[in-house]
Amino acid sequence: MASNEYPFVPLRWTRMSPAESLERAKTFRESMASRRSVRDFSPEPIPDGVLEDAIACAAGAPSGANQQPWTFVVVTDPALKAKLREAAEAEERESYARRMSEEWLEALAPLGTDWHKPHFTDAPAIIVVFEQVYGVKPLPEGGVKKVKHYYVQESVGIAVGFLIAALTQAGLATLTHTPSPMGFLREVLGRPENERAFAVLPVGYPAPGARVPDIGKKPLHEVLVRR
Ligand SMILES: Cc1cc2nc3c(=O)[nH]c(=O)nc-3n(C[C@H](O)[C@H](O)[C@H](O)COP(=O)(O)O)c2cc1C
């Protein structure tokens, strides 16, 4: 409910015809259905401005109490990408050898993944998404105050969904990579204590001849329930 204390503005909204709604929903669905997680990247550069637009789109996502608890770090420096790869592969080597349960390894088997993470150095850009576990507000008298953030993971998950959709629409391929554990990312990228790595997204064009696992999606009737 609007109050006098906080300003409101008219909603900017364009009404679509039912036919246009249907057409757009279908077109978007079809273009998103061609999205796959790509693990073999070409080093070709990404056109200037595309990452900025995609990240601006992600940063426009809804978030708990509009706290926008995210930071997107874009890594293109080859030396830094190599450093990330080295640190990620050290963790993943340990995970695949010792930390992952049999059940986990079984679930991953159809994807054909292992500890090698060449996408860190092959993809032209790596977006590392951080969640801001709490906010940090500078105080007028000096020092800072911790600000509680609400629904951080839900909010960042939605923003990453926007990001993947925007990059897909721009004709780029992504992988959603969650090296485990991810603590090294904050360290290598010099991020502050209130930030925790959420996901790593290599972005670029698929390498010529790139292959993906032959896996499918559940049919709509299994996931859509009407009451
Ligand atoms: C939260 C999340 C974490 C993921 N972590 C990894 C990962 O660490 N390594 C990897 O190769 N793929 C990872 N993936 C990609 C999934 O394996 C992939 O989305 C799934 O197999 C379906 O394939 P598709 O994206 O091509 O439809 C992750 C995906 C999500 C959503």
The ligand as an SDF file (V2000), in Angstrom:
LIG
                    3D

 31 33  0  0  0  0  0  0  0  0999 V2000
   23.3790  -24.8930   -9.4040 C   0  0  0  0  0  0  0  0  0  0  0  0
   24.0830  -25.6190  -10.5070 C   0  0  0  0  0  0  0  0  0  0  0  0
   25.3480  -26.0840  -10.2930 C   0  0  0  0  0  0  0  0  0  0  0  0
   26.0500  -26.7160  -11.3220 C   0  0  0  0  0  0  0  0  0  0  0  0
   27.3480  -27.1000  -11.1170 N   0  0  0  0  0  0  0  0  0  0  0  0
   28.0460  -27.6310  -12.1370 C   0  0  0  0  0  0  0  0  0  0  0  0
   29.4400  -27.9060  -11.9780 C   0  0  0  0  0  0  0  0  0  0  0  0
   30.0260  -27.6570  -10.9170 O   0  0  0  0  0  0  0  0  0  0  0  0
   30.1090  -28.4340  -13.0230 N   0  0  0  0  0  0  0  0  0  0  0  0
   29.5010  -28.6890  -14.2410 C   0  0  0  0  0  0  0  0  0  0  0  0
   30.1700  -29.1630  -15.1630 O   0  0  0  0  0  0  0  0  0  0  0  0
   28.1780  -28.4190  -14.4170 N   0  0  0  0  0  0  0  0  0  0  0  0
   27.4530  -27.8850  -13.4090 C   0  0  0  0  0  0  0  0  0  0  0  0
   26.1320  -27.5450  -13.5980 N   0  0  0  0  0  0  0  0  0  0  0  0
   25.5050  -27.7670  -14.9200 C   0  0  0  0  0  0  0  0  0  0  0  0
   24.5470  -28.9590  -14.8710 C   0  0  0  0  0  0  0  0  0  0  0  0
   25.2730  -30.1570  -14.8610 O   0  0  0  0  0  0  0  0  0  0  0  0
   23.6320  -28.8760  -16.1070 C   0  0  0  0  0  0  0  0  0  0  0  0
   22.8370  -27.7190  -16.0180 O   0  0  0  0  0  0  0  0  0  0  0  0
   22.7180  -30.0920  -16.2090 C   0  0  0  0  0  0  0  0  0  0  0  0
   23.4730  -31.2500  -16.4300 O   0  0  0  0  0  0  0  0  0  0  0  0
   21.7010  -29.9390  -17.3480 C   0  0  0  0  0  0  0  0  0  0  0  0
   22.3400  -29.7350  -18.5680 O   0  0  0  0  0  0  0  0  0  0  0  0
   22.0060  -28.4570  -19.4550 P   0  0  0  0  0  0  0  0  0  0  0  0
   22.3840  -27.2400  -18.6600 O   0  0  0  0  0  0  0  0  0  0  0  0
   22.8310  -28.6280  -20.6930 O   0  0  0  0  0  0  0  0  0  0  0  0
   20.5240  -28.4630  -19.7340 O   0  0  0  0  0  0  0  0  0  0  0  0
   25.4210  -26.9190  -12.5840 C   0  0  0  0  0  0  0  0  0  0  0  0
   24.1270  -26.4320  -12.7870 C   0  0  0  0  0  0  0  0  0  0  0  0
   23.4640  -25.7840  -11.7650 C   0  0  0  0  0  0  0  0  0  0  0  0
   22.0870  -25.2190  -12.0320 C   0  0  0  0  0  0  0  0  0  0  0  0
  1  2  1  0
  2  3  1  0
  2 30  2  0
  3  4  2  0
  4  5  1  0
  4 28  1  0
  5  6  2  0
  6  7  1  0
  6 13  1  0
  7  8  2  0
  7  9  1  0
  9 10  1  0
 10 11  2  0
 10 12  1  0
 12 13  2  0
 13 14  1  0
 14 15  1  0
 14 28  1  0
 15 16  1  0
 16 17  1  0
 16 18  1  0
 18 19  1  0
 18 20  1  0
 20 21  1  0
 20 22  1  0
 22 23  1  0
 23 24  1  0
 24 25  2  0
 24 26  1  0
 24 27  1  0
 28 29  2  0
 29 30  1  0
 30 31  1  0
M  END
$$$$
